């Protein structure tokens, strides 16, 4: 049996928050690598992200020329960072903020942030998003990688269109355009859900707290969607119910190979088996390794990690399971980040996320 039954080179993992997207994407990524495939798992907050926009500035080529004409001293830095696409360029704003803001100066950095795509109106967003998807597919057609995209084709788009209070038909039309773009990669879609969206909302509230729901509402409450809706957590719960309805419709109409899994009974081993069978991936168990331990610190980025009892404790206090990749490397269970041990050092590999501790290549020294 071929490892990837339907020859898909793109796996789309979707579902509401707290439906297990990242955990299951991580399992698929690990099993692909265990089977000898070249694989890449792109988390929704990977940076720079190949299809989404988190902390990314976008300028059309003419806008960029105007910008560097006004701030010529920024050219040596920006030319190292910019990602060239067909009609414009992208710049990772977090990379600039963390490492180059002082060099650029406050005026240039403030002007650069004006081009943050998160602040674009819907029409301009659609234009730059389509360009980015096209750029991604063009690049992947020259790669042997199987890519897992987490929360890209439903979640980010649903947030963008619902918050703009756009009709569902506009969202559906936009996603249909994306399907046409990605079709050469023979994509497969996996959708995790609970029949009753309120069950997912309850799970999300218990696992992340009401404060999390309120923070999301605070972030987005200026958007048109919330004009005539309740404030705070109740408003965000209403948003999630609409999200659930939209996602179900989008899944039902998706013109690609697809699998939906109702997860209310939490039979996760069965759900994983279903996904592996759907994709034609043989399950291979991990070999046992001695798990590392200790406190590690990277002075360069002022971050600290702890390894204890088969887990990593991140700077925000999150405790995440480690999964052996080799004798010296470990997957982080629900993040596309890999840690490699080299003597008394811990080195970060894999995807760079919006959390600074994940900086690719960062070296953490073991503390006494």
TORTOR-936685 format. One line per 2 residues: number of its first residue (from 1); their letters; for each residue x, y, z of C-alpha. Coordinates in pm, whole numbers. Example, Ala and Ser with C-alpha at 12.3 -4.5 7.8 and 13.67 -1.06 7.14 Angstrom:
// residues 2
1> AS> 1230 -450 780; 1367 -106 714
END
This chain:
// residues 368
1> XX> 0 0 0; 142 344 -84
3> XX> 214 557 218; -6 840 91
5> XX> -303 664 -62; -443 961 -254
7> XX> -103 1110 -347; -188 1429 -161
9> XX> 98 1673 -111; -114 1907 100
11> XX> -312 1812 412; -555 2070 548
13> XX> -641 2031 919; -952 2220 1032
15> XX> -1193 2256 1322; -1303 2507 1584
17> XX> -1061 2601 1864; -1022 2312 2112
19> XX> -1108 2035 1867; -757 1886 1860
21> XX> -627 2032 1534; -270 2095 1650
23> XX> -241 1767 1840; -359 1564 1541
25> XX> -156 1765 1292; 148 1688 1507
27> XX> 72 1315 1507; 36 1310 1128
29> XX> 359 1505 1086; 548 1267 1313
31> XX> 410 960 1139; 495 1099 795
33> XX> 855 1146 906; 863 804 1071
35> XX> 756 663 733; 1048 835 562
37> XX> 848 1113 396; 972 1469 367
39> XX> 709 1655 566; 645 2001 701
41> XX> 379 2099 952; 293 2469 934
43> XX> 116 2589 1248; -134 2873 1221
45> XX> 108 3110 1399; 422 3001 1213
47> XX> 626 3294 1091; 674 3397 829
49> XX> 360 3207 733; 332 3095 369
51> XX> -47 3143 341; -171 3346 642
53> XX> -93 3689 784; 14 3718 1147
55> XX> 232 4022 1217; 312 4065 849
57> XX> 334 4386 651; 249 4376 282
59> XX> 333 4643 28; 276 4653 -341
61> XX> 600 4708 -528; 522 5078 -584
63> XX> 441 5126 -215; 769 4964 -117
65> XX> 967 5192 -349; 793 5493 -194
67> XX> 868 5364 155; 1242 5317 99
69> XX> 1260 5653 -77; 1130 5810 246
71> XX> 1345 5588 470; 1655 5493 266
73> XX> 1846 5384 577; 1609 5085 611
75> XX> 1711 4926 278; 2001 4710 406
77> XX> 1775 4553 670; 1452 4519 474
79> XX> 1623 4369 171; 1736 4081 393
81> XX> 1386 4026 531; 1141 4087 250
83> XX> 963 3801 75; 908 3883 -291
85> XX> 581 3782 -454; 424 3858 -789
87> XX> 292 4207 -720; 442 4298 -387
89> XX> 650 4206 -85; 591 4073 266
91> XX> 789 4165 577; 783 3982 912
93> XX> 694 4257 1161; 795 4054 1467
95> XX> 1142 3998 1322; 1175 4373 1273
97> XX> 1036 4455 1618; 1256 4206 1804
99> XX> 1582 4258 1619; 1585 4573 1405
101> XX> 1340 4827 1549; 1612 5045 1701
103> XX> 1801 5054 1372; 1490 5147 1172
105> XX> 1380 5414 1417; 1032 5485 1550
107> XX> 906 5682 1247; 1000 5415 992
109> XX> 870 5132 1213; 539 5310 1273
111> XX> 498 5365 900; 585 5001 831
113> XX> 314 4885 1072; 55 5078 871
115> XX> 86 4798 616; 2 4519 862
117> XX> -237 4297 662; -450 4234 973
119> XX> -570 4595 932; -655 4573 560
121> XX> -1014 4599 443; -1169 4282 305
123> XX> -1118 4364 -63; -748 4433 -23
125> XX> -708 4129 200; -858 3904 -68
127> XX> -617 4040 -327; -300 3989 -122
129> XX> -418 3655 19; -478 3507 -327
131> XX> -132 3624 -430; 17 3454 -124
133> XX> -161 3123 -188; -41 3132 -550
135> XX> 315 3193 -433; 290 2903 -186
137> XX> 164 2656 -448; 422 2761 -705
139> XX> 696 2695 -450; 550 2362 -335
141> XX> 525 2230 -689; 905 2228 -692
143> XX> 928 2048 -357; 896 1686 -252
145> XX> 749 1785 85; 407 1684 209
147> XX> 276 1993 388; 23 2002 671
149> XX> -153 2337 696; -319 2394 1032
151> XX> -625 2628 1044; -551 2796 711
153> XX> -836 2736 468; -1130 2753 712
155> XX> -1035 2913 1044; -835 3216 933
157> XX> -1073 3287 647; -1383 3245 864
159> XX> -1242 3490 1118; -1156 3740 846
161> XX> -1492 3729 668; -1723 3695 971
163> XX> -1553 3980 1154; -1604 4196 844
165> XX> -1973 4094 863; -1950 3968 505
167> XX> -2222 3739 367; -2143 3367 369
169> XX> -2156 3356 -11; -1849 3585 -25
171> XX> -1653 3356 205; -1755 3048 10
173> XX> -1657 3209 -320; -1318 3309 -183
175> XX> -1243 2960 -52; -1353 2809 -382
177> XX> -1089 3031 -547; -830 2891 -306
179> XX> -933 2533 -393; -861 2606 -759
181> XX> -517 2742 -672; -416 2446 -454
183> XX> -565 2176 -679; -226 2083 -836
185> XX> -117 1966 -488; -411 1722 -471
187> XX> -515 1846 -126; -687 1642 144
189> XX> -907 1797 412; -959 1668 768
191> XX> -1231 1836 976; -1266 1774 1352
193> XX> -1594 1877 1514; -1857 1819 1781
195> XX> -2220 1800 1668; -2317 2057 1929
197> XX> -2092 2362 1897; -2183 2460 2253
199> XX> -2001 2146 2370; -1685 2279 2205
201> XX> -1744 2622 2358; -1779 2460 2703
203> XX> -1459 2259 2648; -1275 2573 2532
205> XX> -1395 2767 2837; -1288 2493 3079
207> XX> -948 2439 2918; -850 2801 2852
209> XX> -1073 2997 3087; -1333 3268 3033
211> XX> -1050 3523 3030; -928 3372 2701
213> XX> -1267 3427 2538; -1274 3783 2669
215> XX> -923 3852 2533; -1027 3740 2185
217> XX> -1334 3962 2206; -1117 4255 2324
219> XX> -886 4201 2026; -1169 4198 1772
221> XX> -1455 4398 1924; -1393 4697 1695
223> XX> -1485 4481 1393; -1827 4521 1222
225> XX> -1947 4177 1338; -1969 4291 1701
227> XX> -2166 4614 1644; -2501 4471 1754
229> XX> -2387 4172 1955; -2325 4116 2327
231> XX> -1991 4229 2470; -1720 4008 2618
233> XX> -1724 3630 2632; -2091 3605 2529
235> XX> -2021 3792 2208; -1731 3560 2124
237> XX> -1947 3254 2198; -2198 3386 1945
239> XX> -1913 3422 1698; -1807 3060 1756
241> XX> -2162 2935 1690; -2159 3117 1357
243> XX> -1812 2976 1292; -1944 2623 1348
245> XX> -2232 2672 1104; -2004 2820 838
247> XX> -1737 2552 876; -1990 2271 836
249> XX> -2122 2425 514; -1770 2477 383
251> XX> -1675 2118 457; -1987 1979 290
253> XX> -1919 2176 -29; -1542 2115 -40
255> XX> -1456 1966 -383; -1153 1770 -259
257> XX> -1073 1445 -80; -1207 1492 273
259> XX> -1272 1329 609; -1485 1457 898
261> XX> -1457 1318 1250; -1714 1377 1523
263> XX> -1502 1386 1842; -1760 1412 2121
265> XX> -1671 1069 2262; -1296 1153 2279
267> XX> -1194 820 2123; -867 972 2008
269> XX> -690 648 1917; -977 564 1683
271> XX> -974 913 1535; -601 892 1469
273> XX> -647 550 1304; -918 697 1081
275> XX> -691 980 970; -397 750 900
277> XX> -621 514 701; -770 807 510
279> XX> -423 923 407; -278 575 364
281> XX> -9 626 628; 127 321 810
283> XX> 150 373 1186; 504 318 1314
285> XX> 569 319 1691; 840 538 1839
287> XX> 1148 383 1990; 1206 447 2358
289> XX> 1473 699 2457; 1600 841 2782
291> XX> 1419 1169 2824; 1634 1479 2891
293> XX> 1594 1700 3195; 1726 2030 3328
295> XX> 1691 2406 3291; 1823 2567 2972
297> XX> 1867 2938 2902; 1932 3144 2588
299> XX> 2085 3474 2693; 2067 3618 2340
301> XX> 1686 3623 2338; 1643 3620 2719
303> XX> 1430 3305 2729; 1439 2995 2950
305> XX> 1307 2639 2905; 1274 2346 3144
307> XX> 1281 1977 3056; 1120 1755 3317
309> XX> 951 1412 3322; 922 1383 2944
311> XX> 785 1734 2903; 907 2081 2812
313> XX> 791 2380 3015; 784 2691 2797
315> XX> 844 3048 2920; 470 3109 2967
317> XX> 444 2804 3194; 281 2569 2940
319> XX> 377 2203 2988; 405 2012 2662
321> XX> 482 1646 2602; 804 1545 2428
323> XX> 802 1267 2165; 1130 1099 2062
325> XX> 1241 1168 1705; 1591 1023 1731
327> XX> 1854 966 1998; 1916 1339 2031
329> XX> 1600 1502 1891; 1248 1534 2028
331> XX> 920 1654 1880; 704 1884 2091
333> XX> 365 1712 2098; 137 1991 1969
335> XX> 384 2234 1813; 592 2201 1493
337> XX> 905 2273 1696; 1187 2022 1747
339> XX> 1452 2034 2018; 1797 1888 1957
341> XX> 2040 1809 2237; 2408 1867 2172
343> XX> 2615 1810 2485; 2512 2073 2738
345> XX> 2315 2269 2476; 1956 2257 2356
347> XX> 1901 2381 2000; 1565 2485 1854
349> XX> 1469 2350 1510; 1153 2321 1301
351> XX> 901 2602 1255; 952 2944 1406
353> XX> 634 3066 1576; 515 3398 1714
355> XX> 660 3302 2055; 1017 3423 2065
357> XX> 1153 3115 2243; 1091 2918 1921
359> XX> 1348 3122 1727; 1498 2877 1479
361> XX> 1860 2800 1563; 1841 2949 1913
363> XX> 2094 2780 2145; 2000 2725 2508
365> XX> 2277 2646 2756; 2210 2401 3039
367> XX> 2212 2577 3374; 2396 2441 3679
END
